[in-house]
Amino acid sequence: MDEMALLREAGSDVAPPTGDALRAGRDRLTAAARPARRWSPRFRRTAAMGLLAGAAAVAAAAITMAQVVAPEGHGSATAAAAEVLRDAAATARSGPPVTPGAYGYTRELVIYPGEEERQCQETWLRRDGSMAAGGAFPERPGGRCDPHRPGRWVPTPRGGDADRRPHADVRTLPTDPSALRERLYSDAAHGRGQNPDDKGPRDQLVFNRIGRLLRMTLPPELRAALFRTLATVPGVDVVRGERDALGRQGIALARSFGDPGDTARVEIILAPGTYRYLGMKAVQDMGAAVPLTRLTALMATAVVTGPFQRP
């Protein structure tokens, strides 16, 4: 079957999305992919998103968006994804021992292909993987994300005016994959370890939380257990040859929401061989020839003692 021909035929019958529809889609895409609430309004763009270049990207998006997701909590990842995740778990177990700190700090580059604006985002994650604070600032020339420029921006607390005590500390998460799966699904059902604006089926909440946790500095046994647990989440598939916001090529673990009202797909991109977390890709089908896309690249991660502290 010629997917490109099908896309062209379908596109000719569909009116281009309006600017308001594109902005709404971008907001949904951002909420699905990031560990924080909406960033400061001064960084929001009003221009419609441009089209991605490359027929291969269009065909791949068309195929992946058609992925069928099993009913909530039933089934597992595809055989291809499970094989990748078994290798990732085995590799993670041989990593050096670490002690989780009070907070995980991350700095990421965020781009929307087709737009000129490129942002740097900082987050401070609690030990449960939820958001304690965050903010965004413009990328400096040459692909640099320097958060130490005075007077440019101020990170803000998330999940309330003050930080709250971590309620699902990673030190309490089991390293047995079956027990960890049960714990993560229970947390998703009761709102533990989630951000206030996290929405969607429990399968997707668990997938997204694992993605947040993999950004953090974790003991090798827990990192391995997260990979093994991810292999049991329904609808997870593997996409090879994906690239993060810096252009680094990796292996992506992808999952579509499977909700007729939300066509978002989220991918966790890992480095080949080491299975180090590289970044995330999120795709939102807006009815145009090419869907909206958001890419991130992890540039720094560290353990810190509190929000707003940088390594």
C-alpha positions as CSV (number, residue, x, y, z in Angstrom):
1,M,0.0,0.0,0.0
2,D,1.3,3.5,-0.9
3,E,0.9,5.5,2.3
4,M,2.0,8.7,0.6
5,A,-0.7,8.4,-2.0
6,L,-3.3,7.8,0.7
7,L,-2.1,10.9,2.6
8,R,-2.3,13.1,-0.5
9,E,-5.8,11.8,-1.3
10,A,-7.0,12.4,2.2
11,G,-5.3,15.8,2.4
12,S,-7.1,17.1,-0.7
13,D,-10.5,16.7,1.1
14,V,-9.5,18.3,4.4
15,A,-9.4,22.0,5.0
16,P,-6.2,23.3,6.6
17,P,-6.5,23.7,10.4
18,T,-7.2,27.1,11.7
19,G,-4.7,29.0,13.8
20,D,-6.8,28.5,16.9
21,A,-6.9,24.8,16.2
22,L,-3.1,24.6,15.8
23,R,-2.5,26.5,19.0
24,A,-4.9,24.2,20.9
25,G,-3.2,21.2,19.4
26,R,0.2,22.5,20.4
27,D,-1.0,23.0,24.0
28,R,-2.3,19.4,24.1
29,L,0.9,18.2,22.7
30,T,3.0,20.1,25.2
31,A,0.9,18.9,28.1
32,A,1.3,15.3,26.9
33,A,5.0,15.4,26.5
34,R,6.5,17.5,29.3
35,P,6.8,17.1,33.0
36,A,5.5,20.6,33.8
37,R,2.5,22.8,33.5
38,R,2.4,25.6,30.8
39,W,5.5,27.8,30.8
40,S,5.4,31.6,31.0
41,P,3.1,33.1,28.4
42,R,5.8,35.4,27.1
43,F,7.4,32.4,25.4
44,R,4.2,31.3,23.6
45,R,4.2,31.8,19.9
46,T,1.0,32.7,17.9
47,A,2.3,31.6,14.5
48,A,0.9,28.5,13.0
49,M,3.3,25.6,12.9
50,G,5.1,24.9,9.6
51,L,5.2,21.6,7.8
52,L,8.0,19.1,8.4
53,A,10.2,18.2,5.5
54,G,10.7,14.7,4.2
55,A,8.4,12.2,2.8
56,A,9.8,9.5,5.0
57,A,8.8,11.3,8.1
58,V,5.2,11.7,6.7
59,A,4.9,8.0,5.9
60,A,6.4,6.9,9.3
61,A,3.9,9.2,11.1
62,A,1.0,7.8,9.2
63,I,1.9,4.3,10.0
64,T,2.7,4.9,13.7
65,M,-0.5,6.9,14.3
66,A,-2.5,4.0,13.2
67,Q,-1.2,1.9,16.1
68,V,-3.9,0.0,17.9
69,V,-3.8,0.3,21.7
70,A,-5.0,-2.5,23.9
71,P,-7.7,-1.9,26.5
72,E,-6.4,-0.2,29.7
73,G,-4.2,-2.4,31.8
74,H,-4.4,-5.4,29.4
75,G,-1.9,-6.7,27.0
76,S,1.8,-5.6,26.7
77,A,4.3,-3.9,24.5
78,T,5.0,-5.3,21.0
79,A,7.5,-8.1,20.7
80,A,10.0,-5.7,19.1
81,A,9.7,-3.2,21.9
82,A,9.9,-5.9,24.6
83,E,13.2,-7.1,23.0
84,V,14.7,-3.6,23.1
85,L,13.5,-3.2,26.7
86,R,15.0,-6.5,27.8
87,D,18.4,-5.3,26.5
88,A,18.0,-1.9,28.1
89,A,17.2,-3.6,31.5
90,A,20.3,-5.8,31.2
91,T,22.5,-2.8,30.4
92,A,21.0,-0.7,33.2
93,R,21.7,-3.3,35.8
94,S,25.4,-3.1,35.2
95,G,25.4,0.7,35.8
96,P,27.3,2.3,38.7
97,P,25.5,2.6,42.1
98,V,23.9,5.9,42.9
99,T,21.9,7.5,45.7
100,P,18.9,9.5,44.7
101,G,18.9,13.0,46.0
102,A,16.1,15.2,47.2
103,Y,15.4,16.5,43.7
104,G,16.3,15.8,40.2
105,Y,17.4,18.7,38.0
106,T,17.1,18.6,34.2
107,R,17.9,21.0,31.5
108,E,16.5,20.3,28.0
109,L,16.4,21.9,24.6
110,V,12.9,22.0,23.1
111,I,12.1,22.6,19.4
112,Y,9.0,22.5,17.2
113,P,10.2,21.5,13.7
114,G,9.1,24.1,11.2
115,E,9.3,27.0,13.7
116,E,12.3,29.2,14.3
117,E,11.9,29.5,18.1
118,R,14.0,27.1,20.1
119,Q,13.6,27.0,23.9
120,C,15.7,25.8,26.8
121,Q,13.7,24.4,29.7
122,E,14.7,23.7,33.3
123,T,12.8,21.4,35.7
124,W,13.2,20.3,39.2
125,L,11.6,16.9,39.8
126,R,10.6,15.5,43.1
127,R,11.7,12.0,43.9
128,D,8.3,10.7,42.8
129,G,8.9,12.2,39.3
130,S,6.3,15.0,39.7
131,M,7.2,18.6,39.0
132,A,8.4,20.9,41.8
133,A,9.5,23.9,39.8
134,G,10.4,24.9,36.2
135,G,10.8,27.5,33.6
136,A,11.9,28.3,30.1
137,F,14.3,30.7,28.4
138,P,15.5,31.3,24.8
139,E,18.3,29.2,23.4
140,R,21.5,31.1,22.9
141,P,23.3,31.1,19.6
142,G,25.2,27.9,18.8
143,G,22.8,25.6,20.6
144,R,23.7,26.7,24.1
145,C,21.4,26.6,27.1
146,D,22.9,28.9,29.7
147,P,20.5,29.5,32.6
148,H,22.9,31.8,34.5
149,R,22.1,34.9,32.5
150,P,20.8,37.4,35.2
151,G,17.5,39.1,34.7
152,R,16.3,37.0,31.9
153,W,13.8,34.8,33.6
154,V,12.8,33.3,36.9
155,P,11.7,29.7,37.4
156,T,8.4,29.2,39.2
157,P,7.0,26.6,41.6
158,R,4.6,24.0,40.2
159,G,1.8,22.0,41.9
160,G,0.9,24.9,44.2
161,D,2.6,27.9,45.7
162,A,4.9,25.8,47.8
163,D,6.6,22.5,47.3
164,R,4.9,19.5,48.8
165,R,6.5,16.5,50.5
166,P,7.3,13.8,48.0
167,H,4.6,11.2,48.3
168,A,6.0,8.4,46.1
169,D,9.8,8.6,46.8
170,V,11.8,6.6,44.3
171,R,13.5,5.0,47.3
172,T,10.2,3.3,48.1
173,L,9.6,2.0,44.6
174,P,10.0,-1.7,44.3
175,T,12.7,-3.1,41.9
176,D,10.7,-6.3,41.2
177,P,9.0,-5.5,37.8
178,S,5.7,-7.1,38.8
179,A,5.5,-5.2,42.1
180,L,6.7,-2.0,40.4
181,R,4.0,-2.3,37.7
182,E,1.3,-2.7,40.4
183,R,2.7,0.3,42.3
184,L,2.8,2.6,39.3
185,Y,-0.7,1.7,38.2
186,S,-2.0,2.2,41.7
187,D,-0.3,5.6,41.9
188,A,-1.8,6.6,38.5
189,A,-5.3,5.6,39.7
190,H,-4.9,7.7,42.9
191,G,-3.0,10.7,41.5
192,R,0.3,9.9,43.2
193,G,3.5,10.8,41.4
194,Q,1.5,12.9,38.8
195,N,1.4,16.5,37.9
196,P,-1.9,18.3,38.6
197,D,-2.6,18.6,34.9
198,D,-1.7,15.0,33.9
199,K,-4.7,13.6,32.1
200,G,-5.4,10.4,30.1
201,P,-5.8,6.7,30.5
202,R,-3.7,5.0,33.3
203,D,-1.6,3.2,30.7
204,Q,-0.5,6.6,29.3
205,L,0.0,8.1,32.7
206,V,2.3,5.2,33.6
207,F,4.2,5.5,30.3
208,N,4.7,9.3,30.8
209,R,5.8,8.9,34.4
210,I,8.4,6.2,33.5
211,G,9.6,8.7,30.9
212,R,10.0,11.4,33.6
213,L,11.7,9.0,36.0
214,L,14.2,7.9,33.3
215,R,15.4,11.5,33.1
216,M,16.5,11.3,36.7
217,T,19.6,9.9,38.4
218,L,18.4,6.5,39.6
219,P,19.9,3.3,41.2
220,P,20.7,0.8,38.4
221,E,18.2,-1.8,39.9
222,L,15.3,0.7,39.7
223,R,16.2,1.9,36.2
224,A,16.3,-1.8,35.0
225,A,12.9,-2.4,36.7
226,L,11.4,0.6,34.9
227,F,12.5,-0.8,31.5
228,R,11.1,-4.2,32.4
229,T,7.8,-2.6,33.5
230,L,7.6,-0.5,30.3
231,A,7.6,-3.8,28.4
232,T,4.3,-4.7,30.1
233,V,2.5,-1.4,29.3
234,P,-0.1,-2.0,26.5
235,G,0.5,-0.3,23.2
236,V,4.2,0.5,23.5
237,D,6.1,0.0,20.2
238,V,9.6,0.7,19.0
239,V,10.6,3.2,16.3
240,R,14.2,3.0,15.2
241,G,16.2,5.9,13.8
242,E,14.4,8.7,15.6
243,R,16.3,11.9,16.4
244,D,16.1,14.2,19.4
245,A,16.1,18.0,19.3
246,L,19.9,18.0,18.9
247,G,19.8,15.5,16.0
248,R,21.2,12.6,18.0
249,Q,19.9,9.3,16.6
250,G,18.3,6.8,18.9
251,I,15.7,4.1,19.6
252,A,12.3,5.4,20.5
253,L,9.7,3.6,22.7
254,A,6.4,5.0,21.4
255,R,2.8,5.0,22.6
256,S,-0.4,6.6,21.2
257,F,-3.0,7.7,23.6
258,G,-5.6,5.5,21.9
259,D,-8.4,8.0,22.7
260,P,-10.6,9.1,19.8
261,G,-10.6,12.6,21.3
262,D,-6.8,12.8,21.6
263,T,-4.5,11.7,18.8
264,A,-1.2,12.5,20.6
265,R,1.7,10.0,20.4
266,V,4.6,10.2,22.9
267,E,8.0,8.7,22.3
268,I,10.9,8.1,24.8
269,I,14.2,8.3,22.8
270,L,17.1,6.2,24.1
271,A,20.8,6.1,23.0
272,P,21.6,2.9,21.0
273,G,23.8,0.5,23.0
274,T,23.8,2.4,26.3
275,Y,20.0,3.0,26.4
276,R,20.7,6.4,28.0
277,Y,17.8,8.8,28.0
278,L,18.2,11.3,25.1
279,G,14.9,13.1,24.8
280,M,11.3,12.9,23.9
281,K,9.2,13.3,20.8
282,A,5.5,14.1,20.8
283,V,3.2,14.1,17.8
284,Q,-0.3,15.6,17.5
285,D,-2.5,14.9,14.4
286,M,-4.3,18.1,13.5
287,G,-5.8,17.0,10.2
288,A,-3.0,18.6,8.2
289,A,-0.7,16.7,5.8
290,V,2.0,16.6,8.5
291,P,1.2,16.5,12.3
292,L,2.5,18.9,14.9
293,T,5.7,17.7,16.4
294,R,7.6,18.6,19.6
295,L,11.2,17.4,20.2
296,T,13.3,17.6,23.3
297,A,17.0,16.8,24.0
298,L,18.3,16.2,27.6
299,M,21.4,18.5,28.0
300,A,22.0,18.1,31.7
301,T,20.7,16.1,34.6
302,A,21.9,16.1,38.2
303,V,20.9,15.5,41.8
304,V,20.3,18.7,43.9
305,T,19.1,19.4,47.4
306,G,16.1,21.7,46.5
307,P,14.2,23.5,43.8
308,F,16.0,26.4,42.0
309,Q,19.4,24.9,42.9
310,R,21.6,24.2,39.8
311,P,24.6,21.9,39.5
